[in-house]
Amino acid sequence: MGTSLILRYLAVVFTLFGGMIIYFRIAKKFSIIDKPNQRSSHQYSPIRGGGIVFFLAGLIYSALHFQESLYFLFGLTLISGVSLWDDISSLPNKVRIFIHFLSISLGFYGLGLFGLFPWWALLIVFILFVGILNAYNFMDGINGITGLYSLAILIALQYINCEVVGFTSTDFITYAMLACVVFLFFNFRKRAKCFAGDVGSMAIAFWMVFLLLQLMMKTGSFIWILFLSVYGVDSVATILHRIYLKQNIFKAHRLHFYQILSNEYRMSHLKVSVLYASVQLIVCVVVIYVYKTQIIDFVWLFVLSLFPLFLIYSLKFRFMEYVFQNNKKIESGSSSPQ
């Protein structure tokens, strides 16, 4: 890495830090803070929307590579704008979902996906990736999880881009990584200074989707969706769990595995975030190894990757039972005569 490149990256980092500090002042002035609610895993009120750093990083990248990133910028701006608005003042679900589909459409158009597949296949892919955007948002609930999880995937993607098959600009991944590092500086703390908010989780999710689509198109393989398998298993399994409990899946809850670990089992937010990122990084390494060596069929790769994750997820019910029994003992002890 040349000196000029290092200086450029340092300039980006300082710019992002500066942008964050300016945003903090604006957020404090207009009370853009995260108030604890039923879904929250915290009891204090940090600044909401600190994830705007991901949009800023995308804006800087697009300014330097305007021609090749025009539709990415349009999609990122739309989804970041509506998400920031939702952070400040809640928007109807129909408005948000419409913008999500529109942003994905811009991404698809920029990558030349229209015309390559029949309409029904595109519809399935649309629904899948809009689902990924929202799953990423739902999983953003504890300190460090969004930044670390995203950084783990980006590291794997950068390795593929440099050592396996070049599918995008190196800077396109690096700028997202730098944004993660800057965000984690303020978020990966016992008492976070800011949360990503919808603007952060949706912006980095859109960036991830764009990168994965580029990689899938270059390799002609769908296996890279496993780079989101940890979030995917937690999201899908939690939805199935809530359906089984006859709960409204659109209402706030605290039944994700990471929420049980941090809220009920009392594991440190930072440890849970490191755990999620580490497991996903391991899955990424396995996927890359299988792709390079072709030692097993890709169908088996899906089975061998997802089955252990669902097995790990099943431990959630043991933790829930442990917490229930422990609370029962505490209540029984407190209600006993002195």
N, C-alpha and C positions, 0 to 999 in steps of 0.2 A: 504494500500500500504506500503510495507516494506521499510526500509531505503536503503537496497541494490538496490532495484528497482528504487527508487528516484534518487540515485546516478548514476545509469546507464542511466536514462533518461537525467539527467543533463549533463553527459558526451557526450551523443548524441547531445544535444543542442549546447554545446561548440564546438564540432567537426564540426557541420553544420555552425556555425558562422565563424569558422576558414576557412572552405572551401569556404564560400561566400567571405570573405576578400581576399583570394588568387585569386579567380576567378575575382574579381573586378580589381585587379592589372593586371592580364593577359588581361582582356577586354580593359582596358585603353591603355595598351601597343600596342594592335593590333586593336584599334579603333572599338571594337564590341559595337557599340552604336545604339540606336533607332532613326533614322532620321524621322521627321514628314513627312507624306505623305497624300494622299487623304482620307485614312481611319482613320488616327490618330485623337485622341481626346486630343492631347497635342501639345505644341509649343516649347518644349525644347528637348534636346537629352540625356536621361538617358542611363545607361548601359543596353544593351539587353542580355537576357539569364540568368538573375538572378534566374530563375526558375530551374536552374541546381541543386538547393538545393533538389528538389524532387528526382532527380536521385541519388544524394549522399545519401539521407535517405534510398532509396531502396537498394542501394549498401551496406550500413551498416547493414540493416536488413538481407539481403541475406547472408552476411558474417557470421552472428551469427546464421542463420537458413538455412544453405546452402542446405541441402538435400531436404527440403520441398518447397524451393522457387526457384529451379534451372530454371524452364521454365519461371517463372515470371521475373527473372533476365535477361534471354536471351531476352525476349520480350521487357522489359523496356530498356535494353541497345541498342537494335536495333532502337527503336523508338526515344529514346533520342539522339542517335548519329546522325541519319539522320536529326532530327529537329535542332540540334545545327549547323550542316553543313548548313542547310537552313537559319538559323539566320545569319551566317557569309557570305554565298554566295548562292544565290537562286538556288534551284534545280528544274528540270522539274517535273511537276505534276505526271507523270507516275512513276517516281522513288519513290516519297514520298508515293503515294497510294500503290505501290507494297510492300514497307516496312511496311506500316500500316497493310495490309492484312497478311503479314508474321508474324508480332508481335502478331496480334490477333490469328493467327493459333497456335503459340507457347503457348499462354495463354489457348486456347481451349484444346490443347494436354495435357498441364500440369494439367488441371482440369478433363481430361478424357471425354470430350464432344463428341469426334469423335466416331461414332458407336452407339451413343444413339439416334440420330435423322436421318431421311432420308436426302439425299443430298440437296433437295430443301429447307427444313427447315433450315439446316445449312447455306445455301447461304443467306437466308433472314436475319438470325441472324448476319452473317458476315457483310452484307451491313448495317444493323442497327447500329452495334457497331463501324464500321469504320466511319459511319455518326456521331455518338456521339463524337468520337475523334476529328473530324474536327469541329463540332459545338462548342465544348469546346474551340478550338483554336480561332474560329471566335469571340467568346464572350469575349475573353481576350483583352479588349481595353481601360479600364480605371483603375485608381489606386485602388487596393484593391479587385477588383471583383473576380478574380480567387482564391485568398487566402481565402477570407471570405466565398464565396459560397462553396468551397471545404470543409472548416472547418465545416460549418453548416451540410453538408451531413455526414461527418466523425463522428461528435458528435452523430447524429442519428444512424449511423451504429454501433458505439461502444455501445450505449444503447441497441440496439437489440442483439448484440453479448453477452453482459453481463447479460441482464435481460429477454430477450424473447427467443432467440434460439442461441446457440453457433454455429457459422459457420466458424470461422477462429481464428487464433492466436490473442490475445489481442494486442500484440506488433505490429502486421502487420498493424493495424489501428492506433495505438498510434504513430508509427514512421512517418506516413503520416501527422498526426496532428501536431507533433513537427516541421516538415518541413514547414507546413503552417504558424505556429507561427513565425518561423525564417524569412521566406520570407516576411510576413506582416510587420515585424519590419522595413524592408527596403522599402517596397512598399506601405504600408497603410499610406501615407503622402500626403499633398497637393502638394508637389513637390517630387515625388518618386525618390529614389536613383537608382532604377533598375526596369525593367519590366521583366515579366516571359519569354517572347520570346516564340517561338515555342517549344523549348526544355522544358520549364516549363509547358505550357498548355497541351502539348501532354503527358508528363510524368505523371502528376497528373491525366489526363483523363484516361490513360491506367491503372493506379492504381485503379481508381474508377470502371472502367469496370470489372477489375479482381475481386474486392470485391463484386460487384453486381452479377456477375456470380456465385460466391461462395454462396451468400445468396439465389439466385434463385434455385440453385441446392439443397441446404439444405432444403428449404421450399417447393419446387415444385411449386412455385408461381411466376408469372411474374409481380405482382403489384409493385415490388420494382423499376421498371423502372420509376415510378412516382417520385423517389428521384432526377430525373434529369428533372422534368417537366417544371420548370421555364425557364431553358436554351432551352429546347426542343420546348416549345411554341414560344418563341422569335425567335428561328432559323427558324422553319417551317413557321410561319406566315410572317416573313420577306422575306423568299424566295418566298412565294405566292404573297406578295405585289410587289416584284421586277418583277416577271413574269407579273403581271397585268400592271405594268409600262413599260413592254417590255424592261427591262434592262438585260444586261448580268450578270447572277447570279455569274459568276466566277471572275468578276472584283471587285476591292475595292469599298466600299461604306460606307455610314454613316446613314443607315436606320434602324439599330437595335433600339429597344425601349430605351435601355440604352444610345445609342448615341444621340438620339433625346433629352432625358432628360438632358444629360450632355453638349452637344454641342450647341443645339438650345435653349432649355428651360433654360440653364445656371444653372442647379442644380449642387451642389458640387459632384465631383466624389465620395468622401467618403460616402456621403449620399445615392447616387444611389447604391453603392456597398452594404451598410448596408441594403437597401431596398430589393435588390435581394436576399441576403442571408437570411433575415428575412422571406420573403414570402416562400422561399424554405423550411426553417426550419418548418414553420407552416404546409406546405403540408406534410412534413415527419412525423410530430406529428400526423396528421389526419390519414395517412396511417398506422402507427404503431397501433393507437387506433382501427381502423377498423379491422386490422389483428388479434388483441388480442381478441376483443369482438365479431367479426363476426356479427355486427349489420346490415350491409347491404351487398348485393352481390358485388363482386369485380368489376363487369361490371359497376354498379352504382357508385362505388368509382372512376373509371376512368372518368365517365361523370361529377360527382360532383367536381372533382379536376381540370379537364382540362377546363370545361366551364367557371368558374370564371377567370381563367388565360387568356383565349382568350378574355373575356370581359374586363379585365384590359388592355390587349394589345391594344384593340380598342381605348383606351384613347390616344394612340400615335397620332392618326389622329386629335384629338382635339388639342393636343399640337402643332402639325405641323401647323394647321390652325391658332392657336393663334400667333405663331411665324411669320407666313407669314403676317398676318394682322398687327402685331406690326412693322415688318420691313417696310411694306408698308407705315405706318404712319410716320416712321422715315424718309424714303426717300422723302415722300411728304413734310414733314416739312423742310428738308434740301434743297429741290429744290425751296421752296417758296421764293419770293423776300424779301430782307432785308428792 
